[in-house]
Amino acid sequence: MKNVIRTSWRDAATLIVLSRKKPAIASRQGVNYDILFQTRTASASFANSVVFPGGVSEPVDASEDWLRLFKAFGFDQSHFEAFHRPGAPATPIFQDNPVKRHISLRITAIRETFEELGLLLCCKQHQKDRSSPWACVLPIADVKQWQQQISKNPSELLNLCKEYQCYPDIWALHYWSNWLTPTHFPKRFDAAFFITALEDKPECLDFNAEVAHVQWASPVSTLERCRARSLVLFPPQSYELSRLSVAADCEALLRFAAARSARGHALHYPVIVHANDGQLHLLPGDDLYPSDVDYNNGAIKADETVLELRERSKVLHRYESFGSVKQFIIKNFKSDHIDMGDRIIPVIA
């Protein structure tokens, strides 16, 4: 990254949690899974918006104590190295030490999901007994107490695991994407997005004070509610839900995610362009995306309208905002991820 100032953002992890639907329900809604969403409170980061669970990484997430815990359950170096395919380019957030970073950021995602929602993705099974693609959910009696302890001291997750003789189910998480917050936000995060799936929804969730509401919903219905202005989604969530809505089957999606998890993937950093009548958020691969991105400077000024900038571009991979229109435009863009084809994706109708 050019002119990187590491203190200008914090590393974070976000977890997209899927849960398989019953066949009769799935046939009516286009996809056979729901996604776990939380609505943030007015005082929380990304206030009043609907987001996936997640939060900032802590130094303890990279503690060597975690490796010792995993090894006690039969995991060895080959299981850790499976997180990053040899020779594959490392996504920026993993570049320092891909294997170690994959482990620590998965622990971040699991820790934050428990802190926020009381959903503990931990497993008691020995490595040789693991065969299911579904994530383990460990029910515990004293959820609120552990949430408070871990919120005050993130190292308490390790103590929880020791007490309940379990480990974070990091092998059930698959790397999905990497988003860096643009410079105009007061708080910036370099977030690794992971995806996982539950065979069944937990009966109840215990969410903390930063969460106003929790729900399970399909990607399609959530996007429709955003377009109708009944909820707020930030562009990364809208983009990922649009991408997920193309994948109808939960198990096929999980296999796809597992197969591509260890490969490198481009950083999604929206480069802001101020046009005469609106704003663009350019994404990698777009014709106007800079070849040498400065991740710490502000927006670009263009003396053209949004439509003029669109018309002079052959490959489009961008978010447009002008007047009342807010939409993603994808055209002639070849993705190494789920291919959404050529489409206009309205974010707000």
C-alpha positions, 0 to 999 in steps of 0.5 A: 500500500502506498503511503501506509500509515498503520495508525490511520485505521484498525484491523478488524474482522467481520463474520457473515453467519448463514443458517440453512432454511427448511426446503418449503421456506427456501422455495418461496424466497429464492435462497435456502439460507438466512443471514444473521444481522444486527442493528447498531444502536445510535451510540455505536460505531456505524450507528443505526445501520444493519451490519454483520457481527464483528469488531476490532482485532486485539493483540491477544487474538494472536497469542501463542497460547491459542496454538497450544490450545489447538494442538491439544485437540489434535491440530498440527502445523499442516492444519494451520498452513491450510489457511493460505495456499503456498504461492498465492498472493496474500490479501493485504490484511494477511501480508505480514504473516498469512497463516498467523494472521488468518488464525488471529483474525478468525479468533477476532471474528468469533470473539466479537460475535460472542461479545455482541450476540452471545453466539459462541462458535466453539467446538469440543471435538478432537480434530480427527472427529471433525467432518461436518462443514457446519460451524459448532455452536457451544451453549453455555449457561453463564453467557452474560457474565462471560460476555462482560468479562471478555468485553473488559478483557479479550484474553478471557476468551481463552479462559472460557475455552479452558473452562469449557474444554473447547476451542474457537471453531476457526476451521469452520470460517472461510475468508470471503473479502477484505474492505478498507474504510475510505478516508472521509469516515472518522473511524477507519477499519481494515476488515477481513470478512469471513463466512460460516454456516450453521445447520440450525439457528440457535433458539435465542441470542444474548446481544449486548448494549451496542446492539439494538436488534438482531434478526435472521433474514435472506439477502434478497429481503434485506436488500429490498428493505434497504431500497424501501428505506426501512433499514440502513446498509453501508455499501460493503454490506449492500455489495456483499448481500448482492453477491450472496443473493446470486448463490441460492444453495447454502451448502454449495456456497459453503463449498465455494467459500472453502475452496477459495478461502486460501487464495489471495484476493484484491482489497476492496478500497473505495476510491472516492470521486467527486463529480459535478452532480454526485459521487462515485466509489470506484472499486478495483478493476474499474477503468477509472480506478487508480493504478497507484492508490494512496490509502490515506489521502482524500477524494479525487475531483472530476469536472464531469457528471456521474453519467459522463464518467460512466459513458467514458468507461468500458469496465465499470465496478463502482457505486454511484450516488447522485440526486436520489440515486444510489446504486452499484454499476457492474459491467464487463468486470471479470471477478475471481469471486462470485460473478454477478455479471453485468447489472445495476444494483439499486441500493436505495429506490 
